[in-house]
Amino acid sequence: MDSGLSRLILDYQVAVRSALKAMRKAGITMPFTYEEWFQSDTSVISLHSDGVIVDKHGRGCRVRWNGGIVDFDFGDLGEIDGFDPWRLYKFAGEDIQCYGFEDRASFDQSFAISVELGDILYSGNVLYYLKGGSRKFAVDVDIIEDGDLLPHRDLDGVLALYIHYFNAADLMRKNYEAISKSFAKRAPTRRQKMDLSIYLSSWLGFLAVTCEGYQKLRMRVLLTSERPQNFQELIPQSDALGRLINMHKDKLRNLRNNIFHLREDLTAIRDFFCGVENRLEWARRLHVDFEHFFSDYRILCEVHYLMNNRRAESDV
């Protein structure tokens, strides 16, 4: 590939990434697909905020920020490293000769040769990509400044554990307890008994996944060295949770496997529910302690967002 064309593509991709960072700081949600962007509310996305001007069009947008300007489209899966000859030439503008091209014709010729040689690959849908490069995605754009130990809320493993797994467990537990209470007033139907069993097993299954994720995150180490210093106030809670998990984690894990995989026998169910130890009460206590821990963690996150110019991540 011509060296000037290679530099132009890389400069364009850097500009697109900078524009996306500015958009994310302004509170614009990054899309997982171009269709999600295409169908998004234009009145929300076309905005002037913090010096960022975003003009949405089709599967992309034109962004102006801090003296920069770039026009780009999202790829089918929200890729941000795609390009096309028209946008590259537009981006270069009057500086096109700095990249070694006399005019549009010489630029187009170089681009076509690179496509023919396989250095540039056509996606089949508007955009081109560099050969051999790993795709970059809008949802992975990080706006965290150097020295800030709290990851973006979308990339925070603790919040992911809370949102995707503990919330599922919490919903199932609430449904389980609501049906259980109704049994005190009237005899349950066969369907209600079935629903009760589904909610109970789903609650315990997602609670088990929450435990495994919690331990995989190595929470004490995370709070000590991978989060701002004030997050260390959660360490006593974290340690207590770890001890509580360890009391019956093997029985709960076996039950989870029995719930989320095709059941072969009733051994895991008997082991969890039978015996002198009330593991269901342990699960309730564990659930409540998780609820308190995630609540306190989220409060610390909100304070950090507001105090470090990261208001777009805040729910306040």
Helices and strands as residue ranges (DSSP letters): H 3-25, H 34-38, H 42-45, E 47-49, E 52-57, E 60-65, E 68-73, H 85-92, G 93-99, H 104-117, E 120-122, E 128-130, G 138-140, G 153-155, H 157-161, I 162-166, H 167-182, H 190-216, H 219-225, G 229-234, H 235-260, H 267-273, H 279-307, G 311-313
